[in-house]
Amino acid sequence: MTFRTISVLFSTSLVVTAYALQGPGEVTKAVAGQEKDRAAIENFIKHDIAATLSQDQTALAELWTNDGVRLGPGAPVDIGREAIRATNERFKALCRGYAS
């Protein structure tokens, strides 16, 4: 056997042993954590859709954290909830100007 083959076999057995020693409790905790994360993401998406459809700039800005950073191509960086809200307002006003 080559050194590489021995290394692969050793690594594989190490991973299998570590997984076996964790027991089913760790897997259950991981799945519960994933379900909690999924529910939080789905809740965020629901609020994002509602704020977008209503064009409520305050609600859209509230989806960001105070230290959030929004990057866009060819646009200045928005740092923080208030900067993001202000850019949203300017964009909405600009779009209204085109619609008139």
C-alpha positions in Angstrom: 0.0 0.0 0.0 1.1 3.5 -0.7 1.3 6.3 1.9 -1.7 8.0 0.2 -3.9 4.9 0.5 -3.0 4.5 4.1 -3.7 8.1 4.8 -7.1 7.9 3.1 -8.0 4.7 5.1 -6.9 6.2 8.3 -8.8 9.5 7.7 -12.0 7.5 6.8 -11.8 5.4 9.9 -11.2 8.4 12.0 -14.3 10.1 10.7 -16.5 7.0 11.1 -15.3 6.5 14.6 -15.9 10.2 15.5 -19.4 9.9 14.1 -20.1 6.7 16.0 -19.0 8.2 19.3 -21.2 11.2 18.9 -24.3 9.1 19.1 -27.8 9.8 17.8 -28.3 12.7 20.2 -25.9 15.0 18.3 -27.6 14.2 15.0 -31.0 15.0 16.5 -29.7 18.3 17.8 -28.3 19.2 14.4 -31.6 18.4 12.7 -33.6 20.4 15.3 -31.2 23.3 14.7 -31.7 23.1 11.0 -35.5 23.1 11.4 -35.2 26.2 13.6 -33.0 28.0 11.0 -35.4 27.0 8.2 -38.4 28.4 10.1 -36.5 31.7 10.8 -35.5 32.0 7.1 -39.1 31.3 6.0 -40.4 33.9 8.4 -37.8 36.5 7.1 -38.9 35.7 3.5 -42.5 36.2 4.4 -41.8 39.6 5.9 -39.6 40.6 3.0 -42.3 39.8 0.5 -44.9 41.7 2.5 -42.7 44.8 2.8 -41.7 44.6 -0.9 -45.3 44.3 -2.1 -46.5 47.2 0.1 -43.4 49.3 -0.9 -43.1 50.2 2.8 -39.5 51.6 3.0 -39.5 51.5 6.8 -40.5 47.8 6.9 -37.9 47.0 4.3 -35.2 48.8 6.2 -36.2 47.0 9.4 -35.3 43.7 7.8 -31.6 44.8 8.0 -29.5 44.9 11.2 -28.0 48.2 12.4 -24.6 47.0 11.1 -25.9 45.6 7.8 -24.0 46.3 4.6 -25.7 46.4 1.2 -23.5 46.2 -1.9 -24.7 46.8 -5.4 -23.0 47.1 -8.8 -22.1 50.7 -9.7 -23.7 52.0 -6.4 -22.1 53.3 -3.3 -22.0 50.9 -0.3 -24.9 51.3 2.2 -23.8 50.7 5.8 -26.5 50.4 8.4 -30.2 50.3 8.5 -30.7 54.1 8.1 -28.4 54.4 5.1 -30.3 51.5 3.4 -33.6 53.1 4.2 -32.4 56.4 2.8 -31.2 54.8 -0.5 -34.6 52.9 -0.7 -36.4 56.3 -0.4 -34.2 58.0 -3.1 -34.7 55.1 -5.4 -38.5 55.1 -4.9 -38.6 58.9 -5.5 -36.5 58.5 -8.7 -38.9 55.7 -10.0 -41.9 58.0 -9.3 -40.2 60.7 -11.3 -39.9 58.3 -14.3 -43.5 57.2 -14.0 -44.9 60.8 -14.2 
